[in-house]
Amino acid sequence: MLVNSKAVSFLLAASISVVTVAFVSLVEGVSTIALFVAGALSFSSSFLLIYITLEFLVFKEIDEIYKAFDKVRKKDFKSIVRKKTYSSQNPLKRINAELVDYASLKHQEIEELKKAEAYRREFIADVSHELKTPIFAAQGYILTLLDGAVDDDKVKYKFLKKAAKSLNGLDSLVQDLLTLSKIESGVITMHYEVFDIQSLALDIFEQLENKAHKRSIQLMLEKNYPEGIYVNADYSRISQVLINLVSNAIKYNQDGGWVKVRFDEKEKEVLITVTDNGLGIPEEDIARVFERFYRVEKSRSKKQGGSGLGLAIVKHILEGHNASISVDSEENKGTSFSFNLEKGVLNNEEVNIQRTDSI
């Protein structure tokens, strides 16, 4: 800086000293020594006071502002340290703090945009890959038939069946994508009602019984509640959650294993836990199992089928219920998924209806 605090202080102090000596000289009988002392005292005191004020309250803060601007210009956001000085009486300090806060906010936004862009690229690549597989498979079977295999009844039936299976997988993937998109955008709202989640779990066991029976996997409730366990939630969406969790527990289990569903009543919530003694999830993969299309083991997941969106849908449905899901797993020992739902309370008439239906 061409103009610094010392130069400004010297000029102002000299001006004050001159004015002071001029006024003192107007008094009759004042000696030259007295004028010199008055000038020296006024100059030194003024210089120190002005210098300290300018150096620590003005120029220092202006210099900090320039440094902050320079870091913003160089996009060096990480080195900008946020300062909580909004309550300061010094307006320059407040300006500096606001500038630093603004720069930190913009840095955070830029980082989030970078993550979103990376996620978008990864998502598009995943969707393209997932769509390509069933489309190419069905296309291959159909083209083979058109090339002449259609005349062989055995081959025709076999290839048409495989093409239909590929197209069914494609339809399932598209439906899951639409469901996930609608939930995230808020198009699908949760319709709350009080229902017996234990009864829902037993219905799901019946739906998946054949799938479990093929591998001798036992589906069970860890504890039976004769009066039922009531929650306040969206019946169809929670049904989707349990179907996904129980189906995954069967899919990634070992032959002859088991899948248990447990309910723990709390004061205002019900804890639901789905546990299996299957293959488990490696520790490094646990944090990512709820990501779209993320597969713990690509080859195994492809062999078992599925869109790779099940757990992502589960996570978003539960977030729509202001709930979260947690996972605890150990390789070759099993996996446990847990989530809370609001406890449901039935009035006396509804309780009687529920009991009558169960008889």
One Martini backbone bead per residue (centre of mass of N, CA, C, O) as a GRO file, in nm:
protein
  359
    1MET     BB    1   0.094   0.037   0.024
    2LEU     BB    2   0.112   0.380  -0.012
    3VAL     BB    3  -0.102   0.389   0.210
    4ASN     BB    4  -0.041   0.409   0.550
    5SER     BB    5  -0.071   0.430   0.889
    6LYS     BB    6   0.186   0.606   0.941
    7ALA     BB    7   0.141   0.835   0.740
    8VAL     BB    8  -0.137   0.923   0.841
    9SER     BB    9  -0.055   0.969   1.135
   10PHE     BB   10   0.161   1.185   1.085
   11LEU     BB   11  -0.015   1.398   0.946
   12LEU     BB   12  -0.231   1.428   1.169
   13ALA     BB   13  -0.037   1.488   1.405
   14ALA     BB   14   0.091   1.739   1.280
   15SER     BB   15  -0.170   1.902   1.255
   16ILE     BB   16  -0.242   1.900   1.557
   17SER     BB   17   0.020   2.029   1.656
   18VAL     BB   18  -0.005   2.298   1.506
   19VAL     BB   19  -0.276   2.384   1.625
   20THR     BB   20  -0.190   2.373   1.922
   21VAL     BB   21   0.044   2.585   1.903
   22ALA     BB   22  -0.129   2.816   1.797
   23PHE     BB   23  -0.315   2.839   2.044
   24VAL     BB   24  -0.096   2.872   2.265
   25SER     BB   25   0.040   3.136   2.139
   26LEU     BB   26  -0.205   3.327   2.223
   27VAL     BB   27  -0.082   3.318   2.485
   28GLU     BB   28   0.047   3.514   2.719
   29GLY     BB   29   0.383   3.424   2.815
   30VAL     BB   30   0.471   3.201   2.631
   31SER     BB   31   0.708   2.985   2.583
   32THR     BB   32   0.902   2.801   2.374
   33ILE     BB   33   0.910   2.544   2.545
   34ALA     BB   34   0.607   2.514   2.580
   35LEU     BB   35   0.545   2.485   2.280
   36PHE     BB   36   0.718   2.232   2.235
   37VAL     BB   37   0.578   2.048   2.441
   38ALA     BB   38   0.292   2.069   2.320
   39GLY     BB   39   0.368   1.961   2.043
   40ALA     BB   40   0.492   1.689   2.130
   41LEU     BB   41   0.248   1.575   2.284
   42SER     BB   42   0.035   1.597   2.058
   43PHE     BB   43   0.189   1.429   1.851
   44SER     BB   44   0.236   1.160   2.007
   45SER     BB   45  -0.054   1.101   2.098
   46SER     BB   46  -0.184   1.117   1.817
   47PHE     BB   47  -0.012   0.907   1.674
   48LEU     BB   48  -0.077   0.660   1.852
   49LEU     BB   49  -0.387   0.668   1.831
   50ILE     BB   50  -0.411   0.664   1.519
   51TYR     BB   51  -0.238   0.415   1.461
   52ILE     BB   52  -0.396   0.205   1.624
   53THR     BB   53  -0.666   0.251   1.486
   54LEU     BB   54  -0.578   0.195   1.191
   55GLU     BB   55  -0.424  -0.076   1.220
   56PHE     BB   56  -0.656  -0.251   1.395
   57LEU     BB   57  -0.946  -0.128   1.266
   58VAL     BB   58  -0.872  -0.094   0.948
   59PHE     BB   59  -0.622  -0.202   0.782
   60LYS     BB   60  -0.637  -0.496   0.877
   61GLU     BB   61  -0.928  -0.550   0.770
   62ILE     BB   62  -0.874  -0.471   0.477
   63ASP     BB   63  -0.657  -0.686   0.434
   64GLU     BB   64  -0.846  -0.928   0.486
   65ILE     BB   65  -1.037  -0.866   0.253
   66TYR     BB   66  -0.827  -0.891   0.028
   67LYS     BB   67  -0.753  -1.186   0.089
   68ALA     BB   68  -1.036  -1.298   0.043
   69PHE     BB   69  -1.061  -1.205  -0.251
   70ASP     BB   70  -0.813  -1.359  -0.354
   71LYS     BB   71  -0.924  -1.644  -0.285
   72VAL     BB   72  -1.177  -1.622  -0.457
   73ARG     BB   73  -1.030  -1.569  -0.727
   74LYS     BB   74  -0.865  -1.858  -0.684
   75LYS     BB   75  -1.058  -2.072  -0.548
   76ASP     BB   76  -0.965  -2.078  -0.224
   77PHE     BB   77  -1.185  -2.207  -0.004
   78LYS     BB   78  -1.041  -2.393   0.208
   79SER     BB   79  -0.863  -2.144   0.346
   80ILE     BB   80  -1.126  -2.035   0.449
   81VAL     BB   81  -1.209  -1.894   0.757
   82ARG     BB   82  -1.457  -1.896   0.969
   83LYS     BB   83  -1.618  -1.610   1.131
   84LYS     BB   84  -1.775  -1.521   1.445
   85THR     BB   85  -1.842  -1.155   1.395
   86TYR     BB   86  -2.139  -1.025   1.386
   87SER     BB   87  -2.123  -0.874   1.684
   88SER     BB   88  -1.945  -0.669   1.594
   89GLN     BB   89  -1.873  -0.317   1.590
   90ASN     BB   90  -1.703  -0.368   1.345
   91PRO     BB   91  -1.778  -0.330   1.016
   92LEU     BB   92  -1.531  -0.472   0.884
   93LYS     BB   93  -1.560  -0.741   1.030
   94ARG     BB   94  -1.843  -0.800   0.921
   95ILE     BB   95  -1.772  -0.799   0.624
   96ASN     BB   96  -1.561  -1.024   0.639
   97ALA     BB   97  -1.750  -1.242   0.752
   98GLU     BB   98  -1.955  -1.235   0.517
   99LEU     BB   99  -1.755  -1.307   0.297
  100VAL     BB  100  -1.662  -1.579   0.412
  101ASP     BB  101  -1.943  -1.706   0.427
  102TYR     BB  102  -2.006  -1.685   0.126
  103ALA     BB  103  -1.765  -1.852   0.027
  104SER     BB  104  -1.838  -2.112   0.185
  105LEU     BB  105  -2.113  -2.153   0.053
  106LYS     BB  106  -2.009  -2.174  -0.240
  107HIS     BB  107  -1.827  -2.415  -0.189
  108GLN     BB  108  -2.053  -2.608  -0.106
  109GLU     BB  109  -2.215  -2.587  -0.369
  110ILE     BB  110  -1.990  -2.688  -0.557
  111GLU     BB  111  -1.956  -2.966  -0.424
  112GLU     BB  112  -2.252  -3.057  -0.470
  113LEU     BB  113  -2.243  -3.031  -0.780
  114LYS     BB  114  -2.018  -3.237  -0.822
  115LYS     BB  115  -2.168  -3.475  -0.696
  116ALA     BB  116  -2.418  -3.461  -0.880
  117GLU     BB  117  -2.263  -3.504  -1.144
  118ALA     BB  118  -2.139  -3.776  -1.071
  119TYR     BB  119  -2.411  -3.913  -1.012
  120ARG     BB  120  -2.535  -3.872  -1.292
  121ARG     BB  121  -2.328  -4.030  -1.454
  122GLU     BB  122  -2.361  -4.296  -1.297
  123PHE     BB  123  -2.665  -4.329  -1.342
  124ILE     BB  124  -2.667  -4.337  -1.652
  125ALA     BB  125  -2.479  -4.580  -1.675
  126ASP     BB  126  -2.656  -4.777  -1.515
  127VAL     BB  127  -2.916  -4.757  -1.680
  128SER     BB  128  -2.796  -4.838  -1.950
  129HIS     BB  129  -2.702  -5.118  -1.856
  130GLU     BB  130  -2.975  -5.229  -1.746
  131LEU     BB  131  -3.131  -5.193  -2.020
  132LYS     BB  132  -2.945  -5.345  -2.220
  133THR     BB  133  -2.961  -5.639  -2.128
  134PRO     BB  134  -3.268  -5.715  -2.188
  135ILE     BB  135  -3.279  -5.604  -2.476
  136PHE     BB  136  -3.055  -5.780  -2.605
  137ALA     BB  137  -3.176  -6.050  -2.529
  138ALA     BB  138  -3.449  -6.024  -2.672
  139GLN     BB  139  -3.330  -5.955  -2.950
  140GLY     BB  140  -3.173  -6.219  -2.992
  141TYR     BB  141  -3.414  -6.416  -2.984
  142ILE     BB  142  -3.584  -6.286  -3.211
  143LEU     BB  143  -3.370  -6.296  -3.440
  144THR     BB  144  -3.338  -6.601  -3.435
  145LEU     BB  145  -3.627  -6.659  -3.522
  146LEU     BB  146  -3.617  -6.490  -3.792
  147ASP     BB  147  -3.371  -6.679  -3.907
  148GLY     BB  148  -3.557  -6.979  -3.853
  149ALA     BB  149  -3.635  -7.093  -3.558
  150VAL     BB  150  -3.955  -7.077  -3.586
  151ASP     BB  151  -3.989  -7.377  -3.711
  152ASP     BB  152  -3.909  -7.466  -3.426
  153ASP     BB  153  -4.103  -7.536  -3.161
  154LYS     BB  154  -3.898  -7.573  -2.929
  155VAL     BB  155  -3.727  -7.318  -2.981
  156LYS     BB  156  -3.952  -7.112  -2.987
  157TYR     BB  157  -4.053  -7.146  -2.696
  158LYS     BB  158  -3.783  -7.099  -2.553
  159PHE     BB  159  -3.722  -6.809  -2.671
  160LEU     BB  160  -3.987  -6.670  -2.589
  161LYS     BB  161  -3.951  -6.716  -2.287
  162LYS     BB  162  -3.683  -6.556  -2.263
  163ALA     BB  163  -3.788  -6.290  -2.379
  164ALA     BB  164  -4.011  -6.249  -2.165
  165LYS     BB  165  -3.819  -6.239  -1.922
  166SER     BB  166  -3.661  -5.989  -2.013
  167LEU     BB  167  -3.913  -5.800  -2.032
  168ASN     BB  168  -3.996  -5.828  -1.737
  169GLY     BB  169  -3.735  -5.707  -1.626
  170LEU     BB  170  -3.771  -5.435  -1.768
  171ASP     BB  171  -4.042  -5.360  -1.638
  172SER     BB  172  -3.942  -5.367  -1.345
  173LEU     BB  173  -3.730  -5.145  -1.377
  174VAL     BB  174  -3.917  -4.916  -1.471
  175GLN     BB  175  -4.108  -4.923  -1.227
  176ASP     BB  176  -3.890  -4.858  -1.015
  177LEU     BB  177  -3.805  -4.588  -1.137
  178LEU     BB  178  -4.081  -4.451  -1.115
  179THR     BB  179  -4.118  -4.483  -0.813
  180LEU     BB  180  -3.863  -4.333  -0.724
  181SER     BB  181  -3.926  -4.065  -0.869
  182LYS     BB  182  -4.198  -4.005  -0.726
  183ILE     BB  183  -4.095  -4.001  -0.436
  184GLU     BB  184  -3.876  -3.778  -0.471
  185SER     BB  185  -4.091  -3.560  -0.601
  186GLY     BB  186  -4.380  -3.605  -0.435
  187VAL     BB  187  -4.615  -3.750  -0.590
  188ILE     BB  188  -4.598  -3.955  -0.367
  189THR     BB  189  -4.808  -4.016  -0.103
  190MET     BB  190  -4.883  -4.079   0.222
  191HIS     BB  191  -5.129  -4.317   0.352
  192TYR     BB  192  -5.259  -4.315   0.651
  193GLU     BB  193  -5.287  -4.605   0.874
  194VAL     BB  194  -5.423  -4.845   1.084
  195PHE     BB  195  -5.226  -5.147   1.136
  196ASP     BB  196  -5.129  -5.488   1.121
  197ILE     BB  197  -4.800  -5.586   1.082
  198GLN     BB  198  -4.811  -5.886   1.149
  199SER     BB  199  -5.019  -5.962   0.933
  200LEU     BB  200  -4.850  -5.859   0.695
  201ALA     BB  201  -4.609  -6.051   0.733
  202LEU     BB  202  -4.775  -6.313   0.690
  203ASP     BB  203  -4.865  -6.247   0.400
  204ILE     BB  204  -4.575  -6.236   0.286
  205PHE     BB  205  -4.500  -6.524   0.351
  206GLU     BB  206  -4.710  -6.644   0.154
  207GLN     BB  207  -4.599  -6.512  -0.109
  208LEU     BB  208  -4.286  -6.639  -0.041
  209GLU     BB  209  -4.302  -6.949   0.008
  210ASN     BB  210  -4.205  -7.080  -0.258
  211LYS     BB  211  -3.928  -6.942  -0.268
  212ALA     BB  212  -3.833  -7.068   0.007
  213HIS     BB  213  -3.892  -7.374  -0.044
  214LYS     BB  214  -3.677  -7.424  -0.274
  215ARG     BB  215  -3.445  -7.363  -0.019
  216SER     BB  216  -3.536  -7.431   0.273
  217ILE     BB  217  -3.665  -7.164   0.393
  218GLN     BB  218  -3.746  -7.009   0.694
  219LEU     BB  219  -4.041  -6.844   0.798
  220MET     BB  220  -4.054  -6.603   1.080
  221LEU     BB  221  -4.155  -6.523   1.400
  222GLU     BB  222  -4.005  -6.442   1.694
  223LYS     BB  223  -4.290  -6.313   1.787
  224ASN     BB  224  -4.615  -6.352   1.915
  225TYR     BB  225  -4.913  -6.137   1.881
  226PRO     BB  226  -5.240  -6.179   1.951
  227GLU     BB  227  -5.320  -5.855   1.935
  228GLY     BB  228  -5.107  -5.725   1.785
  229ILE     BB  229  -4.936  -5.477   1.563
  230TYR     BB  230  -4.963  -5.128   1.560
  231VAL     BB  231  -4.960  -4.891   1.289
  232ASN     BB  232  -4.880  -4.564   1.138
  233ALA     BB  233  -4.929  -4.609   0.788
  234ASP     BB  234  -4.849  -4.717   0.470
  235TYR     BB  235  -4.947  -5.012   0.365
  236SER     BB  236  -4.832  -5.051   0.073
  237ARG     BB  237  -4.540  -4.944   0.135
  238ILE     BB  238  -4.469  -5.138   0.369
  239SER     BB  239  -4.511  -5.386   0.200
  240GLN     BB  240  -4.276  -5.320   0.008
  241VAL     BB  241  -4.056  -5.326   0.220
  242LEU     BB  242  -4.093  -5.621   0.323
  243ILE     BB  243  -4.062  -5.761   0.053
  244ASN     BB  244  -3.774  -5.670  -0.002
  245LEU     BB  245  -3.639  -5.778   0.260
  246VAL     BB  246  -3.733  -6.076   0.247
  247SER     BB  247  -3.641  -6.137  -0.041
  248ASN     BB  248  -3.339  -6.079   0.013
  249ALA     BB  249  -3.307  -6.288   0.243
  250ILE     BB  250  -3.356  -6.524   0.047
  251LYS     BB  251  -3.162  -6.468  -0.191
  252TYR     BB  252  -2.899  -6.424   0.033
  253ASN     BB  253  -2.907  -6.716   0.118
  254GLN     BB  254  -2.904  -7.030   0.249
  255ASP     BB  255  -2.960  -7.340   0.239
  256GLY     BB  256  -3.163  -7.387   0.521
  257GLY     BB  257  -3.246  -7.130   0.628
  258TRP     BB  258  -3.343  -6.805   0.776
  259VAL     BB  259  -3.632  -6.581   0.850
  260LYS     BB  260  -3.678  -6.293   1.059
  261VAL     BB  261  -3.944  -6.125   1.238
  262ARG     BB  262  -3.942  -5.830   1.444
  263PHE     BB  263  -4.116  -5.687   1.737
  264ASP     BB  264  -4.083  -5.361   1.909
  265GLU     BB  265  -4.228  -5.203   2.168
  266LYS     BB  266  -4.290  -4.871   2.230
  267GLU     BB  267  -4.423  -4.585   2.324
  268LYS     BB  268  -4.433  -4.455   1.996
  269GLU     BB  269  -4.298  -4.720   1.874
  270VAL     BB  270  -4.193  -4.956   1.614
  271LEU     BB  271  -3.967  -5.218   1.585
  272ILE     BB  272  -3.834  -5.341   1.281
  273THR     BB  273  -3.694  -5.676   1.208
  274VAL     BB  274  -3.476  -5.820   0.956
  275THR     BB  275  -3.350  -6.157   0.965
  276ASP     BB  276  -3.051  -6.344   0.875
  277ASN     BB  277  -2.826  -6.645   0.785
  278GLY     BB  278  -2.646  -6.555   0.554
  279LEU     BB  279  -2.393  -6.403   0.366
  280GLY     BB  280  -2.380  -6.111   0.388
  281ILE     BB  281  -2.190  -5.799   0.439
  282PRO     BB  282  -1.946  -5.617   0.371
  283GLU     BB  283  -1.823  -5.352   0.539
  284GLU     BB  284  -1.756  -5.168   0.276
  285ASP     BB  285  -2.079  -5.196   0.171
  286ILE     BB  286  -2.293  -5.094   0.376
  287ALA     BB  287  -2.304  -4.777   0.300
  288ARG     BB  288  -2.417  -4.866  -0.022
  289VAL     BB  289  -2.690  -5.044  -0.034
  290PHE     BB  290  -2.892  -4.777  -0.097
  291GLU     BB  291  -2.796  -4.756  -0.371
  292ARG     BB  292  -2.828  -4.732  -0.690
  293PHE     BB  293  -2.731  -5.037  -0.832
  294TYR     BB  294  -2.596  -5.151  -0.594
  295ARG     BB  295  -2.355  -5.419  -0.572
  296VAL     BB  296  -2.179  -5.635  -0.389
  297GLU     BB  297  -2.216  -5.871  -0.617
  298LYS     BB  298  -2.250  -5.885  -0.938
  299SER     BB  299  -2.281  -6.187  -1.017
  300ARG     BB  300  -2.484  -6.267  -0.797
  301SER     BB  301  -2.707  -6.058  -0.864
  302LYS     BB  302  -2.756  -6.142  -1.156
  303LYS     BB  303  -2.840  -6.433  -1.092
  304GLN     BB  304  -3.084  -6.340  -0.896
  305GLY     BB  305  -3.166  -6.069  -0.976
  306GLY     BB  306  -3.302  -5.768  -1.027
  307SER     BB  307  -3.274  -5.403  -1.028
  308GLY     BB  308  -3.118  -5.251  -0.774
  309LEU     BB  309  -3.374  -5.072  -0.616
  310GLY     BB  310  -3.501  -5.176  -0.352
  311LEU     BB  311  -3.340  -5.023  -0.119
  312ALA     BB  312  -3.393  -4.739  -0.228
  313ILE     BB  313  -3.700  -4.754  -0.192
  314VAL     BB  314  -3.705  -4.814   0.107
  315LYS     BB  315  -3.563  -4.555   0.201
  316HIS     BB  316  -3.776  -4.351   0.078
  317ILE     BB  317  -4.026  -4.453   0.222
  318LEU     BB  318  -3.920  -4.404   0.514
  319GLU     BB  319  -3.868  -4.101   0.474
  320GLY     BB  320  -4.179  -4.051   0.424
  321HIS     BB  321  -4.207  -4.151   0.749
  322ASN     BB  322  -3.977  -4.031   0.924
  323ALA     BB  323  -3.762  -4.258   0.864
  324SER     BB  324  -3.513  -4.514   0.924
  325ILE     BB  325  -3.244  -4.730   0.812
  326SER     BB  326  -3.068  -5.016   0.931
  327VAL     BB  327  -2.747  -5.200   0.924
  328ASP     BB  328  -2.645  -5.543   1.016
  329SER     BB  329  -2.333  -5.713   0.930
  330GLU     BB  330  -2.193  -6.048   0.849
  331GLU     BB  331  -2.000  -6.255   0.707
  332ASN     BB  332  -2.159  -6.569   0.703
  333LYS     BB  333  -2.404  -6.474   0.930
  334GLY     BB  334  -2.563  -6.207   0.843
  335THR     BB  335  -2.866  -5.994   0.839
  336SER     BB  336  -2.989  -5.662   0.961
  337PHE     BB  337  -3.299  -5.486   0.944
  338SER     BB  338  -3.398  -5.153   1.067
  339PHE     BB  339  -3.718  -4.994   1.175
  340ASN     BB  340  -3.938  -4.722   1.234
  341LEU     BB  341  -4.278  -4.681   1.359
  342GLU     BB  342  -4.564  -4.556   1.424
  343LYS     BB  343  -4.782  -4.593   1.663
  344GLY     BB  344  -5.090  -4.754   1.682
  345VAL     BB  345  -5.435  -4.650   1.758
  346LEU     BB  346  -5.721  -4.807   1.869
  347ASN     BB  347  -6.035  -4.825   1.899
  348ASN     BB  348  -6.277  -5.027   2.021
  349GLU     BB  349  -6.423  -5.088   1.751
  350GLU     BB  350  -6.169  -5.171   1.590
  351VAL     BB  351  -6.082  -5.401   1.776
  352ASN     BB  352  -6.334  -5.578   1.732
  353ILE     BB  353  -6.299  -5.609   1.424
  354GLN     BB  354  -6.019  -5.739   1.429
  355ARG     BB  355  -6.102  -5.987   1.599
  356THR     BB  356  -6.326  -6.092   1.411
  357ASP     BB  357  -6.138  -6.136   1.157
  358SER     BB  358  -5.943  -6.351   1.316
  359ILE     BB  359  -6.172  -6.590   1.364
   0.00000   0.00000   0.00000
